[in-house]
Amino acid sequence: MNLSIRTKFTLGMIFLFIIILVLSVSSAFYMNKLSGKTSAILKENYLSVVYAREISEGMMNINQEITTCFLTHKDPDSLKILRELTLINKALQSAKNNLTEPGEDKLVAAIDTDVNEYRNIVMRSLKLPDSESDILFLQNISGDLYKRLVHLMQMNGTAIEAKTDDAKIAAKNALTQMTILATLCFLIGFSFTFSFASYFNERFFQLYNGIKEIVSNNYDQRLFFSGKDEFYEISMLFNEMAEKLKKNKQKMAVTLIEESGKEHNINDIQELKNFLLRVKTLEEQAIELISRLEQK
């Protein structure tokens, strides 16, 4: 198929754009894939660890407040305890909505039961004076609940490690695949660019040398471009121009020779006329000299 230079150039630019687009889409795909894996770690497992830690911190603050007030024979700060219970309930509700690992639902359900029991004991302690047995019971319930919270954190911590290793493997595979794809696209793009540039450079160089030869009066110079594009048409026009210049040069040479011959003939005739004129003058002088001698 015969294509013009403009069409070839446009197709070349489109081809390079496609290579860039392939690299961009591939990079976006792998980055999105890795982002999904890391986001899953952050959303699913890390937040479960945060919720468990918030429940533990709330329990610790409540236990510290109740125990300190029991030892100092003071009334607990009910506002502080209610605020901590609200934070515990909020964290527990978030943990229930973030179940991702096998068995996590049963563990969170057990934690919910313990938290409700723990809340009832705390609310009772706000209404009635605490006894030593109540404090010990509260500590026992807190200990069991804390163990379950630690188990929840360990479960999600193990999942974080496993998913992190999986993300590392995925990142390594993505890097390898992107390296291969980038190398392949680079080689294709470099080969195409080199061939494309060589195609134009070779023809421009031949055209440049052809013009130099014509300027140097070498009208035998000819261009031969393959294909049916504009370069081929330029070569045909160039060869036609060179042929016409050669013929004009030959025609001018013949004309100069003829004009030079005519000039020589005119000069010879003029010299012949001058010679005859001198001969005639000498003849007249000789006749005059003879007549004088006869008179004497």
URURPE-V586981 format. One record per residue. N is the residue number from 1. RES is the residue in one letter. PHI is phi in radians with two decimals (none if undefined). Layout:
# URURPE-V586981
n->{N & N}
res->{RES & RES}
phi->{PHI & PHI}
This chain:
# URURPE-V586981
n->{1 & 2 & 3 & 4 & 5 & 6 & 7 & 8 & 9 & 10 & 11 & 12 & 13 & 14 & 15 & 16 & 17 & 18 & 19 & 20 & 21 & 22 & 23 & 24 & 25 & 26 & 27 & 28 & 29 & 30 & 31 & 32 & 33 & 34 & 35 & 36 & 37 & 38 & 39 & 40 & 41 & 42 & 43 & 44 & 45 & 46 & 47 & 48 & 49 & 50 & 51 & 52 & 53 & 54 & 55 & 56 & 57 & 58 & 59 & 60 & 61 & 62 & 63 & 64 & 65 & 66 & 67 & 68 & 69 & 70 & 71 & 72 & 73 & 74 & 75 & 76 & 77 & 78 & 79 & 80 & 81 & 82 & 83 & 84 & 85 & 86 & 87 & 88 & 89 & 90 & 91 & 92 & 93 & 94 & 95 & 96 & 97 & 98 & 99 & 100 & 101 & 102 & 103 & 104 & 105 & 106 & 107 & 108 & 109 & 110 & 111 & 112 & 113 & 114 & 115 & 116 & 117 & 118 & 119 & 120 & 121 & 122 & 123 & 124 & 125 & 126 & 127 & 128 & 129 & 130 & 131 & 132 & 133 & 134 & 135 & 136 & 137 & 138 & 139 & 140 & 141 & 142 & 143 & 144 & 145 & 146 & 147 & 148 & 149 & 150 & 151 & 152 & 153 & 154 & 155 & 156 & 157 & 158 & 159 & 160 & 161 & 162 & 163 & 164 & 165 & 166 & 167 & 168 & 169 & 170 & 171 & 172 & 173 & 174 & 175 & 176 & 177 & 178 & 179 & 180 & 181 & 182 & 183 & 184 & 185 & 186 & 187 & 188 & 189 & 190 & 191 & 192 & 193 & 194 & 195 & 196 & 197 & 198 & 199 & 200 & 201 & 202 & 203 & 204 & 205 & 206 & 207 & 208 & 209 & 210 & 211 & 212 & 213 & 214 & 215 & 216 & 217 & 218 & 219 & 220 & 221 & 222 & 223 & 224 & 225 & 226 & 227 & 228 & 229 & 230 & 231 & 232 & 233 & 234 & 235 & 236 & 237 & 238 & 239 & 240 & 241 & 242 & 243 & 244 & 245 & 246 & 247 & 248 & 249 & 250 & 251 & 252 & 253 & 254 & 255 & 256 & 257 & 258 & 259 & 260 & 261 & 262 & 263 & 264 & 265 & 266 & 267 & 268 & 269 & 270 & 271 & 272 & 273 & 274 & 275 & 276 & 277 & 278 & 279 & 280 & 281 & 282 & 283 & 284 & 285 & 286 & 287 & 288 & 289 & 290 & 291 & 292 & 293 & 294 & 295 & 296}
res->{M & N & L & S & I & R & T & K & F & T & L & G & M & I & F & L & F & I & I & I & L & V & L & S & V & S & S & A & F & Y & M & N & K & L & S & G & K & T & S & A & I & L & K & E & N & Y & L & S & V & V & Y & A & R & E & I & S & E & G & M & M & N & I & N & Q & E & I & T & T & C & F & L & T & H & K & D & P & D & S & L & K & I & L & R & E & L & T & L & I & N & K & A & L & Q & S & A & K & N & N & L & T & E & P & G & E & D & K & L & V & A & A & I & D & T & D & V & N & E & Y & R & N & I & V & M & R & S & L & K & L & P & D & S & E & S & D & I & L & F & L & Q & N & I & S & G & D & L & Y & K & R & L & V & H & L & M & Q & M & N & G & T & A & I & E & A & K & T & D & D & A & K & I & A & A & K & N & A & L & T & Q & M & T & I & L & A & T & L & C & F & L & I & G & F & S & F & T & F & S & F & A & S & Y & F & N & E & R & F & F & Q & L & Y & N & G & I & K & E & I & V & S & N & N & Y & D & Q & R & L & F & F & S & G & K & D & E & F & Y & E & I & S & M & L & F & N & E & M & A & E & K & L & K & K & N & K & Q & K & M & A & V & T & L & I & E & E & S & G & K & E & H & N & I & N & D & I & Q & E & L & K & N & F & L & L & R & V & K & T & L & E & E & Q & A & I & E & L & I & S & R & L & E & Q & K}
phi->{none & -1.49 & -2.10 & -1.32 & -1.10 & -1.07 & -1.15 & -1.09 & -1.11 & -1.11 & -1.11 & -1.10 & -1.13 & -1.12 & -1.11 & -1.13 & -1.11 & -1.11 & -1.08 & -1.09 & -1.13 & -1.08 & -1.11 & -1.14 & -1.14 & -1.11 & -1.09 & -1.10 & -1.10 & -1.20 & -1.14 & -1.16 & -1.13 & -1.17 & -1.10 & -1.10 & -1.16 & -1.20 & -1.15 & -1.11 & -1.09 & -1.20 & -1.25 & -1.48 & -1.52 & -1.10 & -1.16 & -1.10 & -1.12 & -1.11 & -1.11 & -1.09 & -1.17 & -1.13 & -1.11 & -1.12 & -1.13 & -1.10 & -1.08 & -1.09 & -1.15 & -1.16 & -1.07 & -1.12 & -1.14 & -1.18 & -1.16 & -1.09 & -1.15 & -1.15 & -1.26 & -1.69 & 1.01 & -2.06 & -1.44 & -1.12 & -1.36 & -1.12 & -1.11 & -1.12 & -1.18 & -1.12 & -1.13 & -1.19 & -1.13 & -1.12 & -1.14 & -1.14 & -1.10 & -1.12 & -1.14 & -1.14 & -1.09 & -1.14 & -1.14 & -1.18 & -1.55 & -2.27 & -1.55 & -2.22 & -1.69 & -1.04 & 1.49 & -1.22 & -1.12 & -1.18 & -1.15 & -1.18 & -1.11 & -1.14 & -1.09 & -1.09 & -1.10 & -1.15 & -1.14 & -1.09 & -1.16 & -1.11 & -1.11 & -1.09 & -1.16 & -1.12 & -1.13 & -1.21 & -1.19 & -1.31 & -1.61 & -2.07 & -1.08 & -1.38 & -1.96 & -1.10 & -1.16 & -1.13 & -1.14 & -1.15 & -1.10 & -1.08 & -1.19 & -1.16 & -1.07 & -1.12 & -1.13 & -1.12 & -1.14 & -1.14 & -1.09 & -1.16 & -1.14 & -1.12 & -1.07 & -1.10 & -1.16 & -1.15 & -1.04 & -1.30 & -1.12 & -1.11 & -1.13 & -1.08 & -1.10 & -1.12 & -1.22 & -1.16 & -1.09 & -1.12 & -1.16 & -1.11 & -1.12 & -1.10 & -1.15 & -1.14 & -1.12 & -1.12 & -1.10 & -1.12 & -1.14 & -1.17 & -1.11 & -1.11 & -1.14 & -1.13 & -1.11 & -1.09 & -1.12 & -1.12 & -1.12 & -1.12 & -1.12 & -1.14 & -1.10 & -1.14 & -1.10 & -1.11 & -1.14 & -1.11 & -1.18 & -1.10 & -1.03 & -1.30 & -1.09 & -1.07 & -1.26 & -1.14 & -1.17 & -1.13 & -1.12 & -1.10 & -1.13 & -1.10 & -1.13 & -1.06 & -1.14 & -1.14 & -1.09 & -1.45 & 1.19 & -1.64 & -1.45 & -1.51 & -1.18 & -2.34 & -1.97 & -2.33 & -1.91 & -1.40 & 1.62 & -2.24 & -1.65 & -1.12 & -1.09 & -1.10 & -1.13 & -1.10 & -1.12 & -1.14 & -1.14 & -1.11 & -1.12 & -1.13 & -1.10 & -1.08 & -1.15 & -1.15 & -1.12 & -1.13 & -1.14 & -1.09 & -1.12 & -1.11 & -1.13 & -1.15 & -1.12 & -1.10 & -1.08 & -1.13 & -1.15 & -1.10 & -1.12 & -1.18 & -1.15 & -1.10 & -1.13 & -1.14 & -1.07 & -1.08 & -1.11 & -1.14 & -1.10 & -1.12 & -1.12 & -1.14 & -1.09 & -1.08 & -1.14 & -1.12 & -1.11 & -1.15 & -1.09 & -1.14 & -1.12 & -1.11 & -1.17 & -1.13 & -1.13 & -1.18 & -1.11 & -1.10 & -1.18 & -1.17 & -1.14 & -1.12 & -1.16 & -1.19 & -1.19 & -1.34}
